Amino acid sequence: MAKRLLFICQYFHPETFRGNDIAYDLAQRGVEVTVICGTPNYPKGKFFKGYGWFKRRRETINGVRVIRLPIIPRGNGGKIKLLANYFSYFIVASLFMPFHLIANKKYDACFVQQLSPVMMSVPGVLFKKLTGRKLYTWVLDLWPESLKAAGGIDNPKILGFFNWFAKLEYRNSDKILVSSEGFKKNISSKGNFADKILHMPNWAEDEISNGDDLPIPDFPNGFNVLFAGNIGEAQDFENIVEAAKLLKDEDNINLIIVGDGRKKEWVETQIETNGLGARIKLLGRFGIEYMPSFFKKADCLFLSLKDDEILNLTVPAKLQAYMSNGKPIVAMINGDANRLIKEIGCGISVPASSPEKFADALRTLRDLNDDKRQKMGQSAQRYCALNYNKTTILDNLYNLIFS
């Protein structure tokens, strides 16, 4: 008899998250996977073309059965619309779950990919309570700490409310998978959960590590330092802009930013106000399949996160994507990511929120010869192949759930 898995996450294809890879991989192994997600609208905040309140509510993608629930799109980044988006999935999915389980009683287990918000895990908790079968939760965002760090929320009652959801999730999960070793201590501080926690790191998507060359905008002359991903609060663009100001008169260092997010308009304003058009180039959002072409053109790749207690525990998935492409990495970040870059010797990492040191790091990398930069990139690629191999990680997950 075929194995059957219920997969819970607010986001799924055409939204790009690593949970998509998990669902497709399990389907290829013969598992009957059913995904319960929302109507796709991340990151732009409006429904993807062809989807809507009553459009394409059920479909099959790469052998995965997908059930899309009607939710309020997240809009342009305003807090009220964002909260409406979060709570709409939580409420609709929680109401839907009991009726779905009445009609579908043969799931062997449930897997939750817990991004933001933490409430997206509640349908998985209901599965556990209603069936008694095992629940596996992959924690990619720590709540309520992420709400405080990225959303600027510090009201103790609001934080306490979301902390209750986090404890509910951890208490009912049979195994808690964490994307960063640094998460273990935080989760264990919320209860007697240490024995449940296993490390399951991110990996680079196939489209990033094995993609084809595609046409992309020309880069300017000089030393091109690429950022690819979300332009948000957590990424500390305030200090990236400050570093750009320090490099304003050095016409051979260019910060190339590919992506979109809530902070993009602010960055555009700062570029105009401070005359940074020659230093910072915003190229807009491109599909994941374009990333290998951008990485090949760049001289090095950069990432940053704010100096925050919880963000300091995070190893952003961007790091694995960068490593897989064999380019040197420059980072303005704390915690495990800072330590890894230094230990591997794959680039230069300076403390979070230190624009002067970041600017100096860019100058240092620019002045290195090509051979030294190439060796840094090779170190990154070797480490990634040994520690963030997608096949190995997904083999381990399959064996955990079904062996």
Disulfide bonds with the S-S distance in Angstrom:
none
